[in-house]
């Protein structure tokens, strides 16, 4: 991974935002605009075209030509982990955040998070988010706990990938090509940082599009991935893995209630 860039001459943090793109011409402009429209203007948006066959590449290139904050990268299809890793290689910011090409942010998302991190010294920060159906219906609003440590993260991924931001003083790591790769990534971030904190705002600062038949909607497969993370990646013993798995399933059910406040 690249060396961490120092703060800019004006002392304002630069946030590198990594966005994988795969056949996303129908949704990506809303996602891109939500990054470029942040009230915190100092962003580097890295768009990684992961072998798209639609008009995504042309849309990316057009944004890069119009706005110097946008970096357009094209590669053969390698999956979301490979795309995020390529984006991390291009990152030049003091902080890193992620957004998929069908999700979007509130305009104050980064500003609120950076202010909270500066005020508290937290090196990992996350936020509440709204789950949205493809037809635009509001589903669950997920409000994670105000603070989480590694032990708490084992019970459930409190950090929605679209809400997470970390200071690169932690060092960068690569995403692993596996199920729940974002969860494994944030487990590492929280373990290294000691803890992570949620922005005090409990209104949603990000919007997650729930697609019918999406990978994340396949509950049985997701449970299998979770078990393997406990046993193989985190190397927990059987009894602790089972205890964490019970908590994981309980929190998964809570996320489907109208307003989910995860303890």
N, C-alpha and C positions, 0 to 999 in steps of 0.2 A: 504494500500500500504506500501511497505517497506521504511525504512529510507534511506535518500540519502547518498550514499557513499562519503567520502571525496576524494579530488584529490589524485592521487597516489603519492608515495614518490618522484618520479621524477617531480612532478608538472604537468604531462600531463593528460588531461581529459580522462576519460574512457567513451566511448559511448556504451550504451546498445541498441542494435538493435532488435526490436521485429518483427518476421516474422511468421504470421499464415500460416499453411500448410494444404491444403485439396485436396487430389487427384491431386497432382502437380508434379508427377514424370517426366513429359515431359518438365517442365520449371524450376524447382526449383534449379537445379545445376547452371544455369547461374546466378540466383538471389543470391544464396549463395556465389558463387565465386566473385561476384561483391562487396560483403561486406568484405569478407576475404582478397580481393586484394586491399583494400583501402590503399592509401599512409599514412593515419593516422592509424597505426597498432593497436592502443589500443582500441579494440572493444570487446564487449561481444555479441555474436550473439545468440539470444534465439529463437529456432525453436519450434513452438507449433503445434504439430500434432493434428488436430481437427477431429479425427475419420476417417482418410483416409482409403480407401479400396484398394488402389493400392500399389505400392512399395515405397511410400513416407517415411514411417516409417523407412525402412531399409536404405534409402539414408541418412536420418537425423542421424541415429545412427552411420553410417560409418563416417560421417563428425565429429561427436562428439568424436569418438575414435581417429581420426587423428589430431584434432586441439583442444587444451585445451580452446580456446576462444569460442567454440561452446557448448551450452547447449541444449539438446534435451528433450522436454517435451511431453508426450502423454496424451491425454484426450479424453473422449467421445465427439461426435459431439455436439457443442453448438452454432456454428455460429461465424462469424468473430469478433464480439465485445467480446464474451467470450474468444476467443483465445488471442486477444490482452491484455485483462485484466489479463489472466494467465501469459502472458509474462511480464507484468508490475510487477507482484508479484515476479518474478524471477530477476528483474533488479537490478544491483549493481552499475551502472555507475553514473557519475555526470551529464550526459546528456542522453536523450532518443530520438531515431529516429525509424521510421517504414518503412518496405518495404514488399510488398506482394510477394508471391512466383512465380509470373510470370512477375514481373518488375525487373529493374536492374539499377545500379548506375555507373556513371563515377568514375574512380579511385581516383579523387581528391575531390570528393563531400564533405566528412566530413572534410578534412583538410581545404578547403576553407571556409566552414561554421564556424568552430571553430575559425579560425583566424579572421574572420569578427566579430564574437561575442566578442572575447577578445578585439579587437580594439575599438568597439563601445559601449560595455556594453549591447548590445541587448540580451535578454534572450529567444527569439524565432526567428528562422531564417528559410528561405525557399529559393527556387531556381527555375530557369527556367527548363522546362522539355519538352521532345519530346514525342508526341503520335505516336505509331507505330502500324500498322495493323498486323494481324496474318500472312500475307504473307511477312512481312518484309518491306512493303512500309512505308516511312515516311509520317505521316499525319501532323497535326498541331504542331508547336512548340509554347508552351505557355510561355510567358515572363510576369510574374506578375509585378505590380508596385514595386518600390524600397522600399517602406515603406507602411505599412497598420496599421490602428487602428481598434478598435471594430466597429465603425460606418461604415468603409469601408468594413469590413468583412461581414456585414449584406447584402451588395449589391451583393456580390459574394464570394465564397470561394477562396481567393487568394492563399491559401496554399495547394498545392497538397500534399496529405498525404505522398506520396513517397519522397517528398523533405523536409518535416518539421523536425526540430530538436528543442528541448527545454532544457533549464537548469533546473535541478530538484530542484533548489532553489525555483521554483514556487510552488512546491508541486505536487503530482500526483493526478489524478482523474481517475475514471473508464469510459470506453466507455459505452454509453447507447445502449441497443438493440433496434434500430430503423433505419429508412431510413436516409441516409446521416449522419451516426454516426460519421464519421471522421470530417465532417464539424462542428458538435456540439462540438466535442472535441477541435478543433482548435479555435473556437469562445471563448471557456473558456480560453484557453492558452493566446490568445491575450488580452482578457479583463483583466486577472490577470497581464500580463506583461506591459500593457499600449500600446504597439505597437509591431510589428514584422518587421524584415528587410530582404530584399532579398540580397543574395550575389551579389556584383557588376558585376560578370561574367554574361553575357547574353547568353552564349552558354548553351545548355542543360546539366545539371548535373545528370539527371535521365531520365529513359525511361519507358513510361507507355504503356503496351500492351492493345490495344483496341480489345476486343473479340466481334465477331458477336453475337448479341442477349444478350449481357451482361446486368447486372442489371443497370449499369450506363448509358447504351445506351437507356433505356426505358424512353423517355423524359416526357411523361404524368405522369407516376408514380413518377418520380423525382420531377416534379413540385408540385405534391400533398404533397410529403414529405417536400418540402421547405416551403410551406404555413403553414403546421402544426408546423414546427420549429419556424416560426415567431410568430404564434398565441399562441402555447401551451408551447414550451420550453422557448423561449425568452420573451413571454407574451407582445408582442407589440400590440398596439391598431389596429383597422381595417385599418384606413387610412395609418398609417406608414407601416403596413404589405403590403398593396397594392403598396405603393411607392417603397418599397424594392423589391417587386416581379417584378415590371417593370424593375428595374435595373438588377435583377437576370436573367431575360429572355434575355435582351440585351447582357449581358456578356456571356451567354450560346451560343448565335449566334456568338459572336466574337471569341470564343474558336475554332470554326470550320474554321476560315480563315487560310491561309497557315502559317502566323506568327501572333500569337495573342499577342498584347501588351495591357494588361488590365489596364485602368486608375483607 
